[in-house]
Amino acid sequence: DHVMYGCLMKFAVKCGRTELSQELFKKSNGGDIQNYMCLIREAGRMGKVDRAIQLLRQAESKRNCSLDPAVYNCTMDVCVTNDRMDHARALLAEMSKTGVVNLITFNTLIKGYGAKGDFVGARSVLREMEDAGIEPDSASYNSLMGAMVSAGNLAQSLKVLDEMDSRSVPLDHYTVSIMMKAAKKARNPKDASKALAVLERANGVKVCEDEVVLNTVLDACIHRHDTQRLRWVVEEFSSSSMKPSVHTYGLLIKAFSTLKQLPRCWKVWKEMVQTREIVPSSITLSCMLDALICAREVDKAVALLREWKGKVAPNTVMYSTLIKGCAAAGDADRAMDIYREVRADGLEMNLVAFTSLIDAHARVGKMDQAKKLFDQMEQEGCEPNVITFSALVKGHCMAGDVDEALSLFRSMLRRGLSADTVIFNTLLDGCVRHARFELADELLGDMAKYAVIPSKFTLSIIVKMWGKRQQVDKAFEAVHASIKEGHRCSDAQVGTCLISVCLHNNMVDRAVRVLEEMKTWRGCDGPDESSYSMLITGLARRGDCRRAVKVAHEACEAAAAPSSNVKPLSEECVRSLFAALQRQGLAEELGSPLAEQLRAAQMQVPQGTRSVASETSTASRSSRDRRAAPVQSLTRLSGEGAGKLEPAWMKARKAAAPAR
């Protein structure tokens, strides 16, 4: 019967049996309207726009009246997909006369203009919609925004986003995905920040309800190193019931690695391979290897690769990651062992592997071997890139040969390679280390000339440079200018450098103020253990023990706070502080309470402190609350965190974090 013919015809279309589908269509005498739509779509896939319109006319003549809008919209989609906007426009005029135009009609036209990059035409369709009394919806704006992002027109896409807000058009999952792609593509940090802010604006979107959306959000936050939003996203995931795919597991591992939470990387890995018994893909295994290397767990990374070699074929990317880890550890010999393993497995060295191997030798001053590897790389037809040159430049800078480093840099430019932030940072750091300040000034000017965007490392080097030149105000100006321009460069590392510069120039009060200022920097999670250790050690060495102890109390509370990333104070810092307390006769008054708090925060206490604390604890217990001034920047938690203290600045940051 006609129904059976219709089913067979649809199967024939899906199998690409065009002649059979047309034969069945004739035998069914056209059948129902769905048969016509099926063949119209098939004509569209084959690029036969005229055939699609012919089928539309046949359907009209059979029904002897206007058809359902879906048939016209199906035909219009064929026109715009095949870049026949003239036919689409003619069809719109026809549909308008018969009154079958609807929201989908206009959205299809917007998609067509967007695909052509004709955003003026797309906006004209929005005006036509309003003239026809049809309100644009999320899909209308998403189609326009998506096309703009694909074309690299990010500024215009952000204006469309603002327009959606002004018209109270709800932001949906597609809006979020499009803006995450925009954030990844953005060259301007301000544009990237605006795109990422959609996560706070799209209140009705739950990122963990759609795996595609979750992946785009994770990918964008990792790419932009937006740790605040990334932390929120992974917590949302942890409280969801989502069962991730292998690809998503890889992104989650990268996310936790970015947040420096290796235990959670292991937790996700074990859930995948042990609990759910999923064999990792080569990409997911590479992500876990990279997480281990970033945490300086080279031995565990090597062991993990050897454990899975039988099930997941190793590739050069995995070995490159291991070589990179050896380079970071300064172990050039082990890097060469892995290089020989690559050869033994019959794999070809790639650009990343060679560059990491060269870097391993350059880091330990083996420049002759690094040069030999560079030559071998070129002999094997592997063209060096700017990162390869950066490794060699860094080696010469570390050896104090800034002139040779500069010569290599110029050689790279002559090859037509573009300078990037990394190589500028390397040269700039070499100049600062060896007091070549005039050359450093030239390089900073060249960064603007080559349109190189400074990173947090650039800012750290600049801060150190002005500190060495005893121009502390200029160090602060550089940091404040970076924050004002929207660069997400001001982090704990920059703050620690600023504290160090102040201490080095005997501006102790200013160093203390930096610690407080860091808590207000956008994109900065506040002071870390290095910031606290730097300030405590500096204060202790200058005999300012009371302020040093106050900062140590705050560091303990920050480390003990729930979900804190602040690590324990360094052993050297604690030892220095207690030695200063002993010299000033404050071991009992200030040292004993601090020792107890350090132990409570699971921090190392210098040997000998335990006995002093034990002897004085009974005598001092009754008066301790009077003598030990409360730390003003701390506030007591309630609920799940009862019994723990959390710095007020950390609590305020959590309150201001993206709403969950």
C-alpha positions, -999 to +999 in steps of 0.1 A: +000+000+000+010+037-001+023+036+035+047+007+027+058+024-005+065+055+016+086+036+041+106+019+013+111+052-004+126+069+028+149+039+032+161+042-004+168+079+002+189+072+033+208+045+014+215+069-015+194+049-039+181+080-058+166+062-088+149+036-066+134+063-044+120+081-074+106+049-088+089+041-055+076+077-053+059+073-086+044+039-077+029+055-045+015+083-067+033+108-044+018+094-012+016+117+018+032+151+022+061+135+042+072+117+010+075+150-008+095+165+020+118+135+020+126+138-017+129+176-014+157+171+013+173+145-009+174+170-038+190+195-015+217+171-005+224+165-041+225+203-048+195+201-071+176+232-061+154+232-092+143+196-086+133+206-050+112+235-062+096+212-089+086+187-062+071+216-042+050+225-072+038+189-076+028+188-040+008+221-045-010+208-076-019+175-059-034+193-029-048+221-050-042+246-021-014+261+000+006+235+018+017+232+054+045+258+062+068+229+069+070+220+032+078+255+022+104+258+050+120+225+039+123+239+003+137+272+016+163+253+036+174+236+004+177+270-013+198+286+015+220+255+020+229+256-017+235+293-017+205+302-038+193+332-019+175+345-049+152+315-049+148+317-011+138+354-014+113+346-042+098+318-020+095+342+010+075+366-011+052+338-023+048+325+013+040+360+025+012+364+000-004+331+011+001+337+048+022+306+055+053+325+068+064+316+103+093+320+127+112+290+111+110+307+077+128+338+089+153+318+109+162+297+079+168+329+059+190+343+087+210+311+086+215+315+048+228+351+051+250+342+080+266+313+061+275+338+033+289+363+058+262+388+048+254+401+083+237+432+069+213+408+051+208+388+082+199+419+102+175+430+075+156+397+080+153+405+117+136+438+108+113+420+084+103+396+111+092+424+133+073+441+105+055+407+100+046+407+137+069+378+145+093+382+175+128+368+170+136+340+194+169+325+208+174+305+176+172+337+155+200+354+174+220+322+179+221+317+142+234+352+136+259+350+165+272+316+154+279+328+119+297+359+133+319+338+156+328+314+127+337+344+106+359+358+135+336+388+140+336+385+178+329+421+186+297+420+166+286+387+181+289+403+216+267+431+205+241+406+194+244+390+228+237+424+244+207+428+221+193+395+233+195+407+269+179+441+261+150+423+244+147+397+272+153+369+248+164+339+270+200+326+266+200+288+260+225+260+256+233+270+221+241+306+232+265+293+258+282+270+233+286+298+207+300+322+233+325+296+246+338+292+210+341+330+209+361+330+241+385+305+226+389+325+194+392+360+210+426+377+207+414+405+229+413+395+266+383+418+272+363+402+245+372+367+259+361+378+294+328+392+280+321+359+262+328+338+293+305+361+314+276+344+295+279+317+321+266+341+347+240+356+324+225+323+312+207+316+345+184+289+330+212+268+315+226+239+335+259+231+319+260+195+331+226+186+315+242+186+280+276+170+275+284+191+244+278+223+264+299+210+293+328+202+269+327+236+252+327+253+287+355+232+300+375+237+268+371+275+269+379+279+306+410+258+302+421+277+271+416+311+288+430+298+321+399+311+339+404+292+371+374+308+390+348+297+364+366+264+358+364+256+395+327+263+395+322+241+364+340+211+379+320+214+411+288+215+391+299+183+374+308+167+407+273+172+420+256+161+388+247+125+377+263+128+343+281+097+330+309+113+308+322+100+276+359+092+271+364+126+255+348+144+284+369+125+309+400+138+291+387+174+294+379+169+331+415+156+337+428+187+319+405+209+340+417+194+374+453+196+362+448+233+354+435+238+389+466+219+402+444+192+417+462+160+408+443+138+433+411+146+415+427+138+381+435+104+395+399+101+408+384+108+374+409+084+358+401+056+381+364+061+377+368+057+340+392+027+338+383+009+370+347+017+380+333+019+345+360-002+328+363+021+299+395+019+279+409+054+275+415+069+241+450+080+231+439+116+237+426+109+272+457+089+281+478+119+268+457+142+291+465+121+322+502+119+312+503+156+308+486+161+342+513+140+359+541+158+341+526+192+351+527+180+387+563+169+382+554+132+386+577+120+358+582+085+372+544+079+376+538+092+340+564+068+326+549+039+346+513+048+334+524+048+298+541+014+301+510+000+319+487+010+291+510+004+261+494-030+255+459-016+252+464+020+239+489+023+211+516+049+221+522+078+198+548+105+195+526+130+214+527+108+245+565+104+243+568+141+237+550+147+270+574+125+289+604+142+273+589+176+283+587+163+319+623+153+318+632+187+304+613+204+333+632+182+358+665+190+342+672+154+334+686+154+298+700+119+301+665+104+308+651+125+280+676+108+257+665+074+270+629+081+261+641+094+227+657+060+221+625+043+231+606+063+205+630+051+179+628+015+192+589+016+188+593+027+152+578+061+157+590+092+140+600+122+160+578+152+155+583+189+161+571+188+197+593+158+206+625+174+190+618+207+206+613+191+241+645+172+236+664+203+227+649+221+257+660+193+280+696+199+270+694+237+268+681+238+304+712+221+318+736+241+297+744+213+271+742+237+242+765+217+219+742+187+222+712+210+218+727+224+186+733+188+173+697+179+179+686+211+161+707+201+131+694+165+131+658+179+133+663+198+101+680+169+084+649+148+091+627+174+074+612+187+106+610+225+105+618+242+138+592+267+150+593+297+174+591+273+204+622+255+192+641+287+189+628+298+223+644+267+239+678+275+224+674+312+233+666+302+268+697+280+271+720+308+259+703+333+283+708+309+313+744+306+303+747+344+304+752+347+266+725+372+259+741+384+227+741+349+212+705+345+223+696+378+205+715+366+174+693+334+173+662+355+178+671+376+147+679+344+128+644+332+135+628+364+123+648+361+090+633+327+085+599+344+084+588+331+118+567+354+140+578+362+175+555+352+203+551+359+240+572+330+250+604+340+232+600+376+242+596+365+278+628+343+275+649+372+261+634+397+286+642+374+315+677+369+303+682+407+300+669+412+335+689+384+351+721+399+336+712+435+341+709+444+304+682+469+312+685+490+280+681+459+259+651+450+280+635+483+273+640+478+236+624+443+238+593+457+256+590+483+228+593+455+202+565+435+219+541+463+209+556+465+175+550+428+168+515+429+185+526+404+211+502+401+240+520+401+274+513+371+297+515+368+335+551+357+331+558+389+311+543+409+339+563+390+366+596+397+347+587+434+343+580+437+380+613+420+388+631+444+364+617+475+380+626+461+414+662+456+403+663+491+389+649+504+423+619+519+406+591+503+427+564+527+416+569+516+380+564+479+390+531+488+406+521+509+375+528+479+353+505+457+374+477+482+376+479+490+339+475+452+331+445+450+353+429+481+338+435+468+302+416+435+311+446+412+308+442+382+332+479+384+341+477+395+377+479+362+397+496+350+428+529+347+410+528+384+400+518+393+436+546+373+451+571+391+428+556+425+438+560+415+475+596+405+468+604+438+450+590+458+480+610+438+505+642+440+484+638+478+483+630+480+521+594+490+516+580+466+542+546+483+548+540+484+511+548+446+509+521+440+535+496+461+516+503+440+484+490+409+502+457+427+508+456+442+473+460+407+457+427+396+472+409+422+451+425+414+417+401+401+391+411+367+379+434+361+409+425+335+435+444+356+461+477+349+478+492+314+476+517+297+498+546+314+480+531+348+486+526+341+523+560+325+527+578+354+509+561+380+532+565+360+564+602+354+557+608+390+548+591+403+580+609+378+602+643+387+588+636+423+596+626+415+632+589+424+626+578+391+642+543+402+654+532+410+618+550+379+605+530+357+630+497+374+620+504+366+583+513+331+593+480+327+611+461+338+580+482+314+558+472+285+581+435+294+579+437+298+541+453+263+538+428+247+561+397+263+545+373+240+526+382+236+489+413+257+493+442+255+469+466+272+493+494+247+502+513+246+535+540+272+542+575+262+531+597+245+557+623+272+553+597+300+559+585+284+592+620+277+604+630+313+597+600+326+616+606+304+647+643+313+647+634+350+648+608+344+676+635+326+696+660+355+691+634+380+703+622+360+732+587+356+717+588+318+714+563+313+743+540+342+737+537+339+699+554+307+689+534+282+710+499+292+697+513+293+662+529+259+665+495+244+675+478+261+646+505+249+622+500+213+634+462+217+630+467+228+594+491+198+589+521+220+584+556+212+593+568+226+627+606+229+633+622+204+656+624+216+693+592+236+690+571+208+703+589+206+736+587+243+741+550+243+733+544+214+756+561+230+786+544+263+782+510+251+771+496+246+806+508+279+819+498+298+789+464+282+782+444+305+805+460+336+792+464+327+755+431+341+744+440+374+760+475+376+746+470+363+711+453+390+692+426+377+669+434+378+631+410+404+618+408+390+583+394+357+595+358+346+601+344+314+615+325+290+594+293+272+603+275+241+590+298+216+572+328+237+578+323+241+615+354+241+635+375+254+605+384+290+598+382+306+564+398+340+555+372+367+550+386+376+516+382+339+505+346+338+517+338+371+499+353+356+466+331+326+469+300+348+474+309+367+443+317+335+422+293+325+394+259+315+408+255+277+407 
